[in-house]
């Protein structure tokens, strides 16, 4: 039974190919699962790191606010202190009213001790203000750095989540391929079992095996011819579908154009009627001139 043997050989080859595909896909499934677990771990780590960074923000915000308030308070103190500046020197002309003195007495000008104290206090305030501004700048720099790291952490979380989504999609695709490969292997085994059963039944029945094999060979040839015709018909069907689609698009264009022309017809008819009336008037005038003569 060459035909049955050929079919069995082909079915066995299909089974081997399907089994090989199943084995390969199972390996891919394991690899994708491991990659997905690793990606999920990266997401968890990125989220934890981001949470740790975000937890530092309240303290830094408070530090920046406190430092800025200190600068503002020192600016106020400096402004008030400058408004209360005493004279730098004291002394000079001091009239003394006495009947026996012919002119006022004078005392020599000298530095004002109060101004020196004031100046020293102003220097202390300015130094404190400079230190407070440096502290405020440092706190703001640390906050800016933290904000940058938080933004980077958020981007890292998004990237890790995208990897998880991609890994899940790849795993789903491989699982679907695995199910399809197992289905192909099962169908191929069922076909082989049917062929074996047919062979056993033929062996039990006394028939003209040569004639059956010839008929089976002809049927096989006819099946191949039909498959070729089906392929040709599919190509022709695709071409027909493309042609139909093109014709439909052309029909839509013509319908739209016809609608445009139809919309313009009333105006065109009105223009033609006006032109006919004008021509009739000119013809009447010409006829009147001809009949009137010179």
SVG drawing of the C-alpha trace seen along z (x, -y; Angstrom):
<svg xmlns="http://www.w3.org/2000/svg" viewBox="-40 -139 79 151">
<polyline fill="none" stroke="black" stroke-width="0.4" points="0.0,0.0 2.4,-2.7 -0.2,-5.5 -1.0,-4.7 2.7,-4.3 3.4,-7.7 0.6,-9.3 1.8,-7.7 5.3,-8.9 4.0,-12.4 1.9,-12.3 4.9,-11.1 7.0,-14.0 4.2,-16.4 4.2,-14.9 7.9,-15.3 7.8,-18.9 5.0,-19.7 6.7,-18.0 9.9,-20.0 7.9,-23.2 6.3,-22.3 9.7,-21.7 11.1,-24.9 8.1,-26.9 8.1,-25.4 11.7,-26.5 10.7,-30.0 7.8,-30.1 10.2,-29.3 12.6,-32.0 9.8,-34.5 8.4,-33.7 11.9,-34.2 12.3,-37.5 8.9,-38.6 9.6,-37.7 12.9,-39.7 11.1,-42.7 8.5,-42.6 11.3,-42.6 12.8,-45.6 9.5,-47.4 9.2,-46.7 12.8,-47.9 12.2,-51.0 9.0,-51.8 10.7,-51.3 13.6,-53.5 11.1,-56.2 9.2,-56.0 12.4,-56.4 13.3,-59.5 9.8,-61.0 9.9,-60.5 12.9,-62.9 11.0,-65.8 9.0,-67.0 12.1,-67.5 13.9,-69.3 10.9,-71.5 10.7,-72.4 14.5,-73.2 14.2,-75.4 11.3,-77.3 13.0,-77.8 16.2,-79.0 14.3,-81.4 12.4,-82.7 15.7,-83.2 17.1,-85.3 13.9,-87.4 14.0,-88.0 17.7,-89.1 16.9,-91.4 14.2,-93.0 16.6,-93.3 19.2,-94.9 16.7,-97.4 15.5,-98.4 19.1,-98.6 20.1,-100.9 17.1,-103.1 18.4,-103.7 22.0,-104.7 23.4,-107.2 25.7,-110.1 29.3,-109.1 30.8,-112.0 29.7,-114.1 30.9,-117.5 31.4,-120.8 29.9,-124.2 27.9,-124.1 26.8,-127.6 26.8,-128.2 24.7,-131.2 26.6,-133.1 26.7,-136.9 30.4,-137.0 31.3,-134.9 31.8,-136.9 31.6,-134.0 30.2,-130.4 32.4,-127.7 33.2,-124.8 34.2,-121.3 36.3,-119.3 34.4,-116.8 35.1,-113.2 33.8,-109.7 30.5,-108.6 30.9,-105.4 27.3,-104.5 28.0,-104.6 30.8,-102.1 28.6,-99.8 25.9,-100.2 28.4,-99.6 29.7,-96.4 26.1,-95.1 25.4,-95.9 28.5,-93.9 27.3,-90.9 23.8,-91.1 25.3,-91.2 27.5,-88.2 24.6,-86.3 22.6,-87.2 25.3,-85.9 25.5,-82.7 21.7,-82.3 21.7,-82.9 24.4,-80.3 22.3,-77.9 19.2,-78.7 21.1,-78.1 22.4,-74.8 19.0,-73.7 17.5,-74.7 20.3,-72.9 19.6,-69.7 15.9,-70.0 16.6,-70.5 18.9,-67.5 16.2,-65.4 13.6,-66.6 15.9,-65.5 16.4,-62.1 12.7,-61.7 12.0,-62.5 14.6,-59.9 13.1,-57.4 9.6,-58.0 11.1,-57.5 12.8,-54.3 9.4,-53.0 7.7,-53.8 10.4,-52.0 10.3,-49.0 6.5,-48.8 6.8,-49.0 9.2,-46.1 6.7,-44.1 3.9,-44.9 6.1,-43.9 7.2,-40.7 3.6,-39.8 2.6,-40.3 5.5,-38.2 4.6,-35.5 1.0,-35.5 2.1,-35.3 4.4,-32.3 1.7,-30.6 -0.8,-31.0 1.8,-29.6 2.4,-26.7 -1.3,-25.9 -1.4,-26.0 1.6,-23.7 0.1,-21.2 -3.1,-21.3 -1.2,-20.6 0.6,-17.7 -2.7,-16.2 -4.3,-16.5 -1.3,-14.9 -1.4,-12.0 -5.1,-11.5 -4.5,-11.5 -1.7,-8.9 -4.0,-6.7 -6.7,-6.9 -4.2,-5.9 -3.0,-2.9 -6.6,-1.9 -7.4,-2.1 -4.4,0.1 -5.5,2.6 -9.0,2.8 -7.7,3.2 -5.4,6.0 -8.5,7.7 -10.6,7.4 -9.8,9.4 -10.0,6.7 -8.2,5.9 -5.4,3.9 -3.8,3.0 -7.0,1.4 -7.5,-0.3 -4.0,-1.7 -4.5,-2.9 -7.7,-4.6 -6.1,-6.1 -3.2,-7.4 -5.6,-9.0 -7.5,-10.5 -4.3,-11.9 -3.4,-13.4 -6.9,-14.9 -6.5,-16.4 -3.3,-18.0 -4.9,-19.4 -7.8,-20.8 -5.3,-22.3 -3.6,-24.0 -6.9,-25.2 -7.8,-26.5 -4.6,-28.5 -5.2,-29.9 -8.8,-30.7 -7.7,-32.5 -5.3,-34.6 -8.1,-35.4 -10.4,-36.2 -7.9,-38.6 -7.4,-40.3 -11.2,-40.5 -11.5,-42.0 -8.9,-44.6 -10.7,-45.4 -14.0,-45.6 -12.6,-47.9 -11.1,-50.1 -14.4,-50.2 -16.3,-51.1 -13.9,-53.9 -14.3,-55.1 -18.1,-54.8 -18.0,-56.9 -15.9,-59.5 -18.4,-59.6 -21.3,-59.8 -19.7,-62.7 -18.9,-64.4 -22.5,-63.9 -23.8,-65.3 -21.6,-68.4 -22.8,-68.8 -26.4,-68.3 -26.0,-71.0 -24.7,-73.3 -27.4,-72.6 -30.0,-75.1 -27.6,-77.9 -26.5,-76.8 -30.1,-76.6 -30.8,-80.1 -27.7,-81.4 -28.7,-79.7 -32.2,-81.2 -30.8,-84.6 -28.5,-84.2 -31.4,-83.1 -33.5,-86.1 -30.6,-88.4 -30.1,-86.8 -33.8,-87.2 -33.7,-90.9 -30.7,-91.5 -32.4,-89.6 -35.6,-91.7 -33.5,-94.9 -31.7,-93.7 -34.9,-92.8 -36.4,-96.1 -33.4,-97.9 -33.5,-95.8 -37.2,-96.4 -36.9,-100.1 -34.3,-100.6 -31.8,-103.5"/>
</svg>
